Amino acid sequence: MKQSMLVLLAALIFYSLTLSETQDRLVSGVVTDAVNGQVLVGVDIQVVGSQKSGVTNQKGHYELRLEPQEGVLIFSYAGYISKRIEVGNKKDLNVQLTQKSGENENVANESEVGDQILLHHTSVRKVRGSTTGVYHGIPTPYAPPGWNTEDYDFIEENNFVSTMDQATSTFSIDVDRASYSNMRRFILQGSAPPPDAIRIEEMINYFDYSYPQPLSDHPVVMYTEVGMCPWQPEHQLLHIGLQSEKLALENLPAANLVFLLDVSGSMYAENKLPLLISSFRLLVGELRPQDHVSIVTYAGSSAVVLEGKSGRYKTEIIGVLEELQAGGSTAGAGGILSAYAIAKKYFIEGGNNRVILATDGDFNVGVSSDGDLVRLIERERESGVFLSVLGFGMGNYKDNKMQKLADHGNGNHNYIDNLTEAKKVFVNEFGGSLFTVAKDVKIQIEFNPAKVAGYRLVGYENRKLENRDFTDDKKDAGELGMGHTMTALYEIIPAGIESHWLTVSDKRYTNTTTETEVSFGDELAYLKLRYKDPDGSASKLMSQPVKAIVDQKSQSENYKWASAVAGFGMLLRDSEFKQHATLENMLLLAQGSKGKDTFGYRTEFIHLMKVYQKIKDQLPSSEEASNK
């Protein structure tokens, strides 16, 4: 009997030990500033070796349920040094983060720990073998066959155009930033982004630039600069910048916002609905009493869960958000109709009336084709309600669908891959993201054939317009938010430079450029811009000449930084136009033009370039790939 009791006791002890090793455990704590002790809201917490993540709430508190094998956490916050902590057996884990004071301070103590590269808001492991291969020591998360159904429209890059054939170029502005954060997501997962996920204009415009403020009656000012092209010294770059007026928060018009939130089953993942809720909490924190919020959700059908609530009732609005759960199919069109109906019901004359759509773009019930959705959005935009589109998640992310909705809905498109990006959109750039100062903004430039043999617009492939569209006020174009900058680059082949990019046919009646050279000898081009007031229907014209001055010593940080980003974008696309661009020379250009980096975005970009270099070193060359 005694021996039986001992055996039973031993079995119970063994069972309890085994159970403790296999049970989940809850780890929680508060994240604060290491110097002043202030709680940090929105700190991103990544579980190493897992897709699991969390964020701190308004009190700096977090909770994470960890599997037995999940023992390392990374705490990251914009402007702070990321910290990597081994949890061990701790259940209470308070964390202090230190603000950055230099470019290389990215992870506490070291910028690289073993084989694991730690960057900004998540972890990246060195890739071994291929972009879908095995990380050092940790296999890539398993994805079932057919799981990755992400969609990107094919991009046919702009080619060089001869000024003798066509001296005028016209395009709509674009201040979307989705492509940049989506690119970051791929690189931080250890893979090269698909070429068609890279829209170079969105990468350039992810960053703000130091342009002069408008001083005239126009809400926008134009800026130009000409210099040597970094990836082809025989060519030049024309840098065009726009800066819209900045207004104090208290002077912004009242906002009528409708949150249109996808709560379908495809939004179940941590980086979808849970991140969406945390993101919109940040936006609610920025609302004023004069602002009003409605919330429309959609899954198999749409539902209005909050109507016309003043921004002073933040707790109530957040409470509605936190009750949301994912499930069901995706009737996006029904949600769009409901959201616009609510926006029109609470329409504010002279105010900011906007629907904010948050989704992975996977519509599958009712109107769901791209064409039908575009026509639906085009009808609704006539109401004077603007549209912002926020993309979430991975695997079934429909980038192409969301691009079309934003482009045709007087809107903008951002991709939210983490809470730091949500803070950028909803807090740091609150006015620019949600308050429009100029709509239907178009740019037209006429090049002087005496100075320019040919030109190429870098990016903006889906924003090109016919030249006749410039004066057509019925033609839709992009919007410019309060305090926003917009940047575009033209690569120029100077007159007299022979180039294989240009094939000019002999024309019997083509005039020589002698008269042009005499009359406009110091002009490279003539720049024109049209825009409408947010509630206007007639466009206004601005114009100015571009001087043909190239001074290598006076190129600004704006010029150099935009050039570095464009060059990196061409390398990511493996563009035929990259010419002499390399990761090394684009990295040097970026490092030398980082300038003032208040929020750390440019520092992060430089680190992304370095991580991509590590990824690229593991990829087979084009020649090797073709031989397989």
Stockholm file with secondary structure:
# STOCKHOLM 1.0

chainA/1-628         MKQSMLVLLAALIFYSLTLSETQDRLVSGVVTDAVNGQVLVGVDIQVVGSQKSGVTNQKGHYELRLEPQEGVLIFSYAGYISKRIEVGNKKDLNVQLTQKSGENENVANESEVGDQILLHHTSVRKVRGSTTGVYHGIPTPYAPPGWNTEDYDFIEENNFVSTMDQATSTFSIDVDRASYSNMRRFILQGSAPPPDAIRIEEMINYFDYSYPQPLSDHPVVMYTEVGMCPWQPEHQLLHIGLQSEKLALENLPAANLVFLLDVSGSMYAENKLPLLISSFRLLVGELRPQDHVSIVTYAGSSAVVLEGKSGRYKTEIIGVLEELQAGGSTAGAGGILSAYAIAKKYFIEGGNNRVILATDGDFNVGVSSDGDLVRLIERERESGVFLSVLGFGMGNYKDNKMQKLADHGNGNHNYIDNLTEAKKVFVNEFGGSLFTVAKDVKIQIEFNPAKVAGYRLVGYENRKLENRDFTDDKKDAGELGMGHTMTALYEIIPAGIESHWLTVSDKRYTNTTTETEVSFGDELAYLKLRYKDPDGSASKLMSQPVKAIVDQKSQSENYKWASAVAGFGMLLRDSEFKQHATLENMLLLAQGSKGKDTFGYRTEFIHLMKVYQKIKDQLPSSEEASNK
#=GR chainA/1-628 SS CHHHHHHHHHHHHHHHHHHHHHSCEEEEEEEEETTTCCBCTTCEEEETTSSCEEECCTTSEEEEEECTTCCEEEEECTTBCBEEEECTTCSBCCEEECBCCSTTCCBSSCSEETTEEEETTEEEECEESSTTSEETTBCCCCCCTTCCCCBCCCCCCCCCEETTTCCEEEEECCCCCHHHHHHHHHHHTTSCCCGGGCCHHHHHTTSCCCCCCCCSSSSEEEEEEEEEETTEEEEEEEEEEEEECCCCGGGSCCEEEEEEEECSGGGCSTTTHHHHHHHHHHHHHHCCTTCEEEEEEESSSEEEEEEEEETTCHHHHHHHHHTCCCCSCCCHHHHHHHHHHHHHHTCCTTSEEEEEEEECCCCCSSSCSHHHHHHHHHHHHTTTCEEEEEEECSSSCBHHHHHHHHHHTTEEEEEECSHHHHHIIIIITHHHHHCEEEEEEEEEEEECTTTEEEEEECSCGGGBCCGGGGGCTTSCCEEEETTCEEEEEEEEEETTCCCTTCCCCCCTTCCCSHHHHHHSTTEEEEEEEEEECTTCSSCEEEEEEEECCCCGGGCCHHHHHHHHHHHHHHHHHTCTTCTTCCHHHHHHHHHTTCCCCTTSHHHHHHHHHHHHHHHHHHSCCHHHHHHC
#=GC SS_cons         CHHHHHHHHHHHHHHHHHHHHHSCEEEEEEEEETTTCCBCTTCEEEETTSSCEEECCTTSEEEEEECTTCCEEEEECTTBCBEEEECTTCSBCCEEECBCCSTTCCBSSCSEETTEEEETTEEEECEESSTTSEETTBCCCCCCTTCCCCBCCCCCCCCCEETTTCCEEEEECCCCCHHHHHHHHHHHTTSCCCGGGCCHHHHHTTSCCCCCCCCSSSSEEEEEEEEEETTEEEEEEEEEEEEECCCCGGGSCCEEEEEEEECSGGGCSTTTHHHHHHHHHHHHHHCCTTCEEEEEEESSSEEEEEEEEETTCHHHHHHHHHTCCCCSCCCHHHHHHHHHHHHHHTCCTTSEEEEEEEECCCCCSSSCSHHHHHHHHHHHHTTTCEEEEEEECSSSCBHHHHHHHHHHTTEEEEEECSHHHHHIIIIITHHHHHCEEEEEEEEEEEECTTTEEEEEECSCGGGBCCGGGGGCTTSCCEEEETTCEEEEEEEEEETTCCCTTCCCCCCTTCCCSHHHHHHSTTEEEEEEEEEECTTCSSCEEEEEEEECCCCGGGCCHHHHHHHHHHHHHHHHHTCTTCTTCCHHHHHHHHHTTCCCCTTSHHHHHHHHHHHHHHHHHHSCCHHHHHHC
//
